[in-house]
């Protein structure tokens, strides 16, 4: 599991195809290898357990290149 640091968090609103507003939080993170990215987390998923799981999955994806083994 790669280590990561949250660098910024903002509440954002997006419009769905039906024209309704959907609120979420955009979280930027940086991994220990220097990879960075962001993920949008819907308000209904904004709990300590799910946020940790979502950010860990994103950090793993960002550091995927560093996990490759060269023979």
ABEGO torsion letter per residue (X at the ends): XBBBBBABBBBBBBBBAAGBBBBBBBBBBBBAAGBBBBBBBBAAABBAAAAAAAAAAAAAAAAAAAABBBX
